[in-house]
């Protein structure tokens, strides 16, 4: 899958007849999967020769209505990683700024999609609005596509128990601590990625050394404080582990108020400072709480490990 960070860069790709979809695709959830699958099928059927996805960074609301910017289910790196599961030819990341925010949807279709990709088919989600003041509704875009000789298909909402799946519903489930529901709507375990940085080293004394993760994107949505069973991707390895999101109240002073993400990897003992980890949240084990002593915490961590191993054994 090719990645371009501008239309100019994407123009170097072969000018084949293409199908295109666009959107933020935050979370790359089941609804997004339906849209991307439609794009891929159009190429597999021979209707077009290539298929591309256009996305935006940062989130458009951070430019047009900054106070309404939602916490993000995926950073740009995570979004691209999750999109890599699909057989699409390329992803174009457009930097969303004031200039792009003021482009009329008709001009956007012509300049950014039709001319740049030799677009013959545009596939949109039912709730995809773009262009200045979000004037490019699916209905208006279909009319404009018909005028310029491009097919346009609108994919209806994917529903779960008669409820339309959306990034907003997934965010709400996560913030309420319902990881199981969030993962079900996502269609995959919630992903957190970050760089391993040095922590306080107190986990080693308990027999549970941890990798402290630094999250680059300030808009990234963290799961609620608690302990989680996780699967971790590091380079070409996938390992089981458990993660604490919180303030480590047993080992740190009450004045310590900063949230941290600490990951303990099972059967792993390597120096990975400065390395990137992808952490998939498989199950929520318990709330974070303060213990009477380090010994009591260590005992609970053994219980957590057994529960995490059981969850990971059952997880698909």
Secondary structure as UniProt FT lines:
FT   STRAND          2..4
FT   HELIX           7..10
FT   TURN            11..12
FT   STRAND          18..22
FT   TURN            26..27
FT   HELIX           30..44
FT   TURN            45..46
FT   STRAND          50..57
FT   HELIX           61..64
FT   HELIX           66..68
FT   HELIX           76..83
FT   TURN            84..85
FT   STRAND          90..95
FT   HELIX           98..101
FT   HELIX           105..107
FT   HELIX           108..114
FT   HELIX           115..117
FT   STRAND          119..125
FT   TURN            126..127
FT   HELIX           132..134
FT   HELIX           138..148
FT   STRAND          151..155
FT   STRAND          159..160
FT   TURN            161..162
FT   STRAND          163..164
FT   HELIX           167..175
FT   TURN            176..177
FT   HELIX           179..186
FT   STRAND          190..197
FT   HELIX           202..205
FT   TURN            206..207
FT   STRAND          211..214
FT   TURN            218..219
FT   STRAND          226..234
FT   TURN            235..236
FT   STRAND          237..246
FT   TURN            249..251
FT   TURN            254..255
FT   STRAND          260..265
FT   TURN            266..267
FT   TURN            273..274
FT   STRAND          276..286
FT   HELIX           294..314
//
